[in-house]
Amino acid sequence: MDFTTPLVALIAFAVTAASGLFVIPFLRKLKFGQTILDIGPNWHKEKQGTPTMGGVMFIGGVIIALVLGFSYAAIFNKNFFIDCKDKYKLTVFLAGIIMALCMAAIGFFDDYIKVVKKRNLGLTARQKTFLQLLTSAVYLAVLGLAGMKTTYIPFLGDVSITSGVGLLFWPIALMFIYGFTNAVNLTDGIDGLASSVTLVVSCAFMMAAGFMGFHTTNVLSAAVAGSLVGFIFWNGHPAKVFMGDTGSMFLGGMVVALSFGIGRPILLIPAGIVYLIEALSDIIQVVYYKKTKKRIFKMAPIHHHFEKCGWSEDKIVLVFSAVAFVGCILAILPIIFQF
């Protein structure tokens, strides 16, 4: 029996949870506290100064768990490395991790500007967009050069992306990666929301990868899930630390990497339904306000709308996680029933 996946999840949990004991005091010592926007809910002002950039906790948890988990597999279960013998699968696995870390680096620079300059805006929208699109484009180029020739669409199966209409996949995929990275970032607006929703999503991809025999992606999903459980211990309401853009952009890149890791990025659409709703609510609010000078939602993204309707942060996290769970069930149904 292979214990690599549960071992990695356990290590990721333990490392992330334990890291809070020294990372959070260290961030406080550096005065890396969150600056709350004046346009936000008034009650969020009490969160002013809560340490941010806590995403380094679960990023470290994921990396350490993977190193130790693969070391364990190398000694006790060499058959585990069957994916590593496939150059394409290995490239997709490594490229996904590197892409997520690059997104985290962009988020780190954004957070650093916020805490050093004491500005909540960080990098300009143009700077952030350029860096995110560049990272996304390089990631897709690596996958293409490694031999990615098809993408899976439910009911249609594998569709060629090397000629004709299939070439549209590449610009769509570019915006797909960029969009989901930012959508996860938008979801990180209240205590424990992005971490809880992404925990559900990573568990879904862990199950999907297990069904499909993608061992490395299965373990990577487990590392993400385990680390987020450890992070929620510190990030749940009332949060003792925020993940910052460092963490949310890493998670955005990671959920994309998991979807490409099983060769079915389209399944992130139902699995990531909460991210999509958050992003669309923000877009709709902005467009509608520019045209009418009126607002559809009391505040966007939509989790703030429910806050202003009187929902507690815990209730929002619970309901949004339940919605994510339903979306994830819909995402893995094509895998379970093979359609």
N, C-alpha and C positions, 0 to 999 in steps of 0.2 A: 504493500500500500504506500502511495506517495503522500508524504506529509509536507511537501514543499509549500503548497498554497496556504494551508492553515498556519504553518510556521511563519511565513512571510507576513501574513495578516497580524499575527500575534506580536511579532517583533516591531512592525510598523506602529501598532497601537502603543506598545510599551515605550518605545523610543520617543514618540510624539508626546504622550501623556507626561512622561518623566521630564522631557525637555522644558516643559512649562515652569518647572521649579526653579530653573536658572535663567531661561531666555526672557521670561516676563520681567523679573527684577532687573535684568540687564538692560532691557528696552526702557524701563522706567528710569534707570540711572542715566541713560543717554538722553532722556527726555524725548523719546520718540513717541509722542502722544498724538492721537488723532485730533485734527481740527474739524469741528462740525460746521457745516454750511449754515449760514443764516437763514436760507430759504427752506431748510429742513424743518421737520416737526419740532415744536418748542421743547418737548420733553426729551429730545435727543441731546439737548445742551448739557444734560447731566453726565453724558458720556464723554464730554470734552476731556482730553488728556489721557483717555484709556490707551494703553500701549498698542501701536499698530505694527505692521510688518511681521506679525506673528505667523504668517505663511511659511516662514523659514522653518518653523517647527515641523509641519507635516512634509515639507519638501525634504528636510533631513531625514525624517522618518521613513519616507518612501525609498530614498537612495540607500540608506543603511540597511533596511530590510531586504532590498534586492541583492545587495552585495553578500549579506550573510546567508540569504536564502539560496542563492546560486552556488555559494561555497558549500552549503550543506548538500545540495543536489549533486555537485561534482564528486562528493565523497560517497554518498549513500544511494544515489539514484541517477546513474549516468544516462539511463534511457530518457530522462527528462529533457535532455539537450537535443532531442530530435529536431525541434524547430530551428536550433542554431546551425544545423547542417544544411538547412535550406537558406541560401544566401539572401533570397528576397524577403523571407519572413524575418530573418535576423536584421536586415536593413530597415524594414518597417518598424520593428521593435525599437532599435537604437535611435532611429531618426525621430520617432515619436517622443521619446524621452528627451532628446536634445532640443526638439522644437518646444516642448513644454517648459524646459529650463530657460530657453531664450525668451519665451513670453514672460516667465518669472523675472528675468533680468530687466526687461522693459518695465515691468511693474515695480521692480525695486528702485529703478531710477526715478520713476514717478513718485513713489512713496518718499524717497530721499529728498526730493525737491520740496515736497509738502512739509516734511518735518523740519528741514533745515531752514527753508525760506518762510516757514509758518504760513504757507498758502495751501488751500485745499485743492487747488486745481492741478498742481504738479506739472507734468509735461503738457505742452500745447496739444490740441486735438490733431493738428497737422503732423507734429513730431511723432506722436503715438501711432497714428494711422500709418505713416510711412514705415515705421519700424515693425509694426504688426504685419503689414502686407508683405514686407521684405522677408520676414521670417516664414510666413505662410508660403510664399513663392519658392523659396529655397527648399522648404520641406517637400512641396509637390514636385519640384525638379528632381530631388533625390529619389522619390518614389518612382517617377517616370523613368529615370535612368536605370533604376534597379530592376525595372521590368513590369511595372504596373500597366496592364493592357486592357483590363475590364473593370467594371463596377457592377455591383449587384443591385437589382431593382426587384422588389417583391412581385411575384406573378409573371415577371419577364425573364428572371434569371440573370446571368452574366451578360452585360452589354458592352460591346467594344467601345473604347474611348481613344482609339488611335487614328480614326479617320471619320470623314463625313460629319453627321450630326453629333456623333460621340465626342468630337473635339470640344464641344461646348462644356463638357465635364470640367475641364481645367479651369476656365474663368469662374464657373459656378462654384467649384471646389475652393477656389481662392477666397471668394466672398463667404463661403460656408465656414471656413476656418476663422476668418476675420470676424464674422458675425457671431459665432458661438463663443469665441474668446471674450468678446465685449459683452455678450448677453450674460455670461456667468459673472462678469464683473458687475453688471447692473443688479444682479440677483443678490449680491453681497451688500445689503442695505440695512439689515437688522440682525440682531444677535442669533447666530446659529443657522441662519436661513441657507446661505450658499453651501455651507459645510454639510448640512442635513440633506438637502436635495441632491448634492453631488455624491453623498454616501449611497443614496438609493440608486443613482445612475451607475455608479461604479460596481455595485453589487449585481446589477442587471448585466453589465458587460462581462463580469466575472462568470456568471452563469452561461451567457452566450458563448464565451470563449471556451468554457468547459465542454459544452455540447458539441462545438465544432472542432475541438482538438487543437486549439491554438494555446499551447501550454504557456508560452512566455507572456502572452496577453492576459491569460487567466491569472498568472502570478502578479503581473503589474496591476491589474484591477484589484486584486486582494491587498496589495501594498497600499494603494490609494484608499480603499475602504477602511482598512485597519488604522491608517494614520488619521483619517477623518474622525473615527470614533474617539481616538485619543485627543484630537483637537477640540471636539465638541465638549469635552470635559471642561475646557477652559473658555470656550467660545459661546457656550449656551447661555441663555439669559439668566442673570445679568452677566454679560461678557467681561471677562478679566483681560482679554486681549482680542484684537481684531486681526484678521488675516492680511488686510491691506491689499493693494493692487498686486503686490508680490505674490500673495497666495491665490487671489481670485484669477489672475491671469495664468498662473501655473495650472490651476484646475481647469480653466477654459481650454488651454492647450492639451491637457491630459485627456479630457473626455473626447476631444477630437482624435487624439492619438489612439485611444481605445477603439473608437469606431472604425478607423482605418486599419487598426491592428487585426480585426476580424474580417476585413475586406468588405464591410458593409456600412460605410459612412452614413448612408441614407437612414439607417435605423436610429441615428442620433436625433432625428426630427421628432419621432414620437417619444423616445426616451428623454429627450431634453425639452419636452413641451413647456415646462415651467420657465426655462431660460427664454424660450421663444415668446411666451406670453409677456414676460417682463420687458423684453426688448421692444415688442410691438406696442405695448402700452405706452412706452416712452416716445416712440416714433409718432404714434397716433396723437398723443397729447401735444407734441410740439407742432405738428403739421396743422392740427385743428385750431390751435391757439393762434398760429400765424395768420390763418385765413379768417377767423371769426373773433379773435380776442376773447374767446371763451374757452373753458376747460371741460373736457369730458369727464376726467377723473379729478377727484379732490386733490390728488398729487400723484405724480408718476416718478419712478416705476410703480406698478400696481400694488406692490406690498405696502407702500406708503398710503395708498388710497384706503386700504382696509384698516390701516392704523388709525386714520382720521375718521373712519366709520366706527371706531371704538374697539376693534379687535386687539387683543393682547399680542405681544410678540410671540409668545409660546403658541397661541392658537394659529397664528399665521404660519409659523414653521410647521406645525402639525398638518394643517390643511394643504399647504403647498407640497409637503413631502408625500401626502396621500395622492395628490394629483400626479406627482412625479412617478409614484408607484404604479398607478394605472397606465400612464404613458409607457413605462418600462415593460409592463406586461404585454402591451400591444406591440412593442418593439421586438420582443423575443418570441412571440407566437410564430412568425414566419420561420424561425430557426427550429423551434420544437416540432412544428407540423410540416416543415420542409415545403413551403410554397413561396 
